[in-house]
Structures are given as structure tokens and as C-alpha cells.
Amino acid sequence: MESSADKTASDRPLFTVIMASYNHSRYIGEAIQSIRNQNFHDWELIVVDDGSTDDSPAIIESHVAQDSRVKFFSQTNAGPAAARNTAAARATGEWLTYLDSDDIWYDSALASYKQAVDQHPDAQFFYGIRDRLDSDGSVTKLPGEFQDRPTGTAELFGRMFISTMVVCHRRQLFERMGGFDAKLRSCEDYELFLRMSLHTEFQPIAKATGLRRRHEFNISKQTGFSRSQEAEVLGRFVAAQGGKDVLPEELIRRRLARLYYASGRQYFKSLCISKAITALKLSLTRRWTLKAALLRSLCPLLLPLNRDDGR
């Protein structure tokens, strides 16, 4: 197989679009078509199917047959981080961008990134705004966050405000970071971007680049488990990846306390009481709050109803 190093600079597209696919046959055709509809044409799309059991592969193949810029690979199910890493390893573009297989880009997305690259030639990481596509087909325009100035570690640690579908960064930056942590099945983008934030600032483009589709199977729905994993990712960033050297201690304690409280609250609502107790204890260890203490005090009363199958 030809690697990116085997191609001359003139053969390489400016942008590589990475798409991980898993059982989104209902949406993936529209997602791919939105990339093919771009009014900036210097791109390649690499789709990695992560073990789909529906008709997704056939739909992807139909686009491959129609457009040579669309490339398709498949693998045994290993999660979105591993699928994106597989795609990135085959990327030849100078810049990497992302679109999930159930979302849609506006026709001007890549043109907006190209304009940003031209205006900020030394930048390594750009981000835009995503609008929302509801299940009834209605579109909600969103203002975005931190679109008036470059941002960095402190802003991102305080809140994951950057959606992967509005990100464009240099391939060299991705390779320097070693890619996504393939062990993570959620928060893999947050974890990578935090590590990147120690090496570059994030430049906003102040433009909407696409539509984030809301549907019942969205993997990013918040649960007790997802909130707990987010807290663990942040905790590892602080303890082992350099975060403690650049972040105020009070920000660290407040952020982790809030996340573990949110995890405990979600577990409590789903009657996973033992998991709620663990999360709430971790919250109170970081920062005592009345709401966490009160919720923790209610947990023993509901222990007889405890279930361990919820997330």
C-alpha cells in the first residue's frame, strides 16, 4: 500500500477528511455527499467502517465508485478512536478534518478552513461552529463558544466546547501527539485536544461549518459512565500529561468536582446507587458542595433498589 510519504507534494490534497462509520446506513450517504458537495475541491475523504452490521459498507462503496477522492477501509469493531487512527495513518493531506457518519457539512466548510489557513499561516489548529439538525428536520443556529479570540488549555479544561466536526488541524500535530487514545470509547477527542493544547493555541474561524444531527442513537449522550470517564480523562491529563503545570489548582478541583457530581447524579437517577456513591465521594473529595453532600446522604436509603447494569 502506498504511504503518504510515497506521494509527492503536488499529488497530495490540502485536506484529508476523516470519517469513522458504524451502523449509520440511514445517514452516511448524506454525510459523504455533503463532502462531495464542497465548493473547495482539493480534498480526500477516508472512510473507515468500524465493523458495521448494516448496509453502510455498500453505501460507502457506491460513493467510492463515483468519486476517486473517496477512499474506503474496514476493520473489526474497535471504537471511533481506533477507526480515526486507521484513517489518519492513510491520510496524505497537510490538514486533517473530521465528519462523523451521521452529521452533515455545509458546502463552504473546507473553503472556510482554507481562508483561515491563508489568514493565519502559522496556526496549527482551527475550530468553527456547529449548528443543530433536529429529528424533525429543523435547523437551530448556534452562536458557538470562544469565537472572538484564540483559546488554549484553561478554556478547554473548563469545558469541552470544541466539537470534532468543526476541527481542522495540521497532520504533523496529530502525528506528534501519537493520535487518539484507542483504549477510549468516549472522550477520545477531548483527550487528544487537551494534549494538543499544550503545544499550540486554538484559532477560531467564527463560522458555522456544518450540522450536528440529533437522534436517539447519538453516542455522545451524557450518562453516569460518560461523565465519570470524562473526569478520569481530565484527571489523567492533570496527573500524568502536563496539565498540572499550566492549570490553576482551584480550576482543577472545581472542574473535577462538578464532573463527578454530574456522574453521581446520573447514576442516582438510573438507580445505580453504588456507582453514584463512588462518584459523589470523589466529587466531595475535590470540593465540598451542599448539593453533592445531600445527594450522597440520600444514597443509603435507595441501596435496596441498587442496580449494576446501568451506565
N, C-alpha and C positions, 0 to 999 in steps of 0.2 A: 504493500500500500504506500502511495506517495505521501510523504510527510510535508508539513508546512515549510520545512527547511529546504525541501527539494524544489520549491517553486521560486521563480524569480520575482522581484518586487512588482514587475509590471503585470504578472499573472495573478497577483493576489488582490482580492477585493478590499475596499476600505473597511467594510463592516462584515462581521460574522454574526448572524442572528442564531441564538441557541434556543432550541425548543425541546423540552422533555415532555414525553407523551405517555399517559397511562389511562386507558379506558375512557377517552373523551371523544368517541366517534361522533357523538352528537354535535360537537363544537369544533373539532380540529380542522375540518375543511375550511371553515370561515376564518379561523386563525391563520392558517397558511395563506389563504387568498389575500388577507389583509397585508401580508408581507409582499406578496407578488404585485399588489396594487401600489406599492411605494412609488412616489414621483422622483425619488433619488434611486438610481438603478445599480450602483456599484456595491453589491452585497452578495453574500451566500447565506443560505439557511441550512443549518444542520439539525435535523430532527432525530432524536434518539428515543425509540419506543422502549419503555421500561417494562416489558413483559405483558402488554395488553392482551386481554382475552376477548375483546370486542372487534369491531371492523376497522379500528384505527389504522393498522398497517396497510390495508387495502386502499384506504382514502389517501394516506401519505404517498403510496406508490403511484397513484393516479396523478398527483401533482409533480412527482419526480419525472414522470413520462412527459409532462407538458412543459417543464421549465428546468433546464440543466443547472440552474443555480440552487435548486432544492436537492439536498443530499440526505439519504436515509440510512440509519443504522439501528439495529435492535440488540437488546440484551435481556438476560434474565432479570426479573424484578429485583432492584437493589435500592430504589428510592430516588427522589429527584436530584439529590446532591451527586450521587454516582452517575446518573444519566447526564447531568450537565457537565461533569468532568469528562465523560466519554466524548461529548460533543466538542468541548474546548480542546481536547487533545488532537482533534482533527481540524480545528479552525485554522484558517490561513489569513484572516483579516487582521488589520492592525488594531481594530477596536472590536470588543465583544459587547453584544447587546442580548437581551432576553425577551422572550414572549412565551408565556405558558400556553398550553394547547387548548385552553378554554377561554382565552382572552383575545382581544382584537386591538390592532394598532390603527391609528388614523393614518391616512395616506401620506401625511407630511412628517411622520415620526423620524425617519432617517435624515430627511432634509433638515429638520430642526437640530439633530445631533451634528450634522455636517457644518451647519452655520456656527454652532457652539465651538466645534473643533477649530474652525478658521479664526474665530474671535479670541480664543484662548489656547494658543498653540502649545503652551507649556503645561496645560492641565492634564490630569490623568483619569479623572472620574467626573462624569456629569450625571445629573438626575433631573427629571422633569416632574410632571403632574399626571396622575391618572384620574379619569372620570369613571363613573359607575354605571354599569348596564344592569338594570334590574330584570327579574324573570319575566315581567310583562312587556319588556322591550323598551321601557322608558329609560332615558339617559339623565343622570344627575351630574351637573358640572360641579367640580370640587376646586377649592382655592389652592390646595397644596400647602405644604409647610416649608418654612425657611427658604422661600424663593427669592428673597431680597439680598442675600449675602452668602458667601461660601460658609460651609459648616465643617464640623470635624467630630472628634471623639466624644466630647462632652454632650453635644446635641444628640448624637446617635445613641449614646449610652442612656440618655434620659428618655428616649422614645424611639422605637423603630419606625421612623417616618418615611423611609425610602422603600418604595415598592420595587421589586426586582424588574418588573415590566417597564419601568421608566429609567433604567440604569444603562449607562454606556461608559465603559472604562477600557483602558489600554490592555491588550492581551499580555503585554510584558508584566503589568502589575499583577494580573491573575497568576501568571506563572511564578512570579516571585513569591507569592503567598502560598503556592502549592495547591491552589484550587479550593473547592468546597470540602468540608469535612464529611466524607461519605458515610461515617457512622451515624450522622444525624438524619432523622426522618422529618424533622421540622426545625425551624430556626436556622437552617443551614445558610441562608442568605444573610441573616443578621450576624451570624458568627463570622462569616467571611468579611463582610463590610466593616465590622469592628476592627478586625486585624488590618484591613486596608487603611483604616482611618489613622493608624499610627505612622503611615508612610506618605499620605497625601491628603489634601483637603478635598471636599466635595463641592463641585461647582454647579449651582442650579441653572437651568435654562429658562425657567419661568414660562414654560409652555406645556400644554397637555399633549401627550403622545399616544394615548390610547384609552381603551375601556376595560376596566376590571369587571368581569362578569360575576354576578351573584347568583348562586344556585345552591341546591340542597347538598351537593356533594363537595363543596369547596373544602379543600384540605386545611385551609388557614382558619377555620372556625376555632374560637378560643374554648379550651377545656381546662380542667384542673391539671391534666397532664401537660398540655402545651404551655401553660403558664409556668409550671414547675420546670419544664425543660428550658424555657426562656431564661428563668432565673439561674439555672445551672450553667447555661452558656455565658451569661454575664459574669457569674462568679468565677468561672474558669478564666475569662478574659482578664479579670482583675488580678487573680492569684498567680496565673502562670503565663500570661501572654503580654504583659506590659501595661495593662490598664491602670494598675495602682500607682504607676509612676507619673501619670498625667491627669488623673481624675481626683477631685476633692473627696475626702473621706465621707463628708456628710451626704454628697450626691450618691455615693455608692450605697451607704446604709439605707437612705430613703428609697432609692430605686428598688433594691432587693427586698426591702420590707413590703413595699407595695405589690411586687410581683408575687411573693409568697402568700400575701393576704388574698390576692385575686385567685391564686391557685386553691387555697384553702376554701374560699367562698364557693368556687365552682364545685369542688369535691363535696362540700357540705350540701349543696343543692341537689347533687345526684346521689346523696346518701352514702358516699364513700367516706365514712366518718373517720376511720383510722388514718386514711390518707390526708383528710382535712386536718386532723390533729397534728400530723407531722409538718404539714406546710405552715400552719398557723404558729407552731412553735418556732420554726425558722424565721417567720416574719417578726415575731416578738423578740427574738434574739438580736435581730438587726436594729429594730427600733420599736419601742413600745407605743401602741396606739390603743385607744379605748375600743374602737370597733373590732380590732383583732382579738383583744382580750375578752370582750363579750362573746364573740362567736366561739372562741376557744372554750369558754365556760359552758356553752350550750352542748358541746360535742358529747360529753359523757351521757347526757340524757338520751341521745339518739343512738348510742353504740349498739343496743339490741337490734337496731334496724340496719346495721352496717352491711354494706355490700362491697366486694372487691373487684367486680367486673367492670366498673366504670372508669372512664378516663377524663 
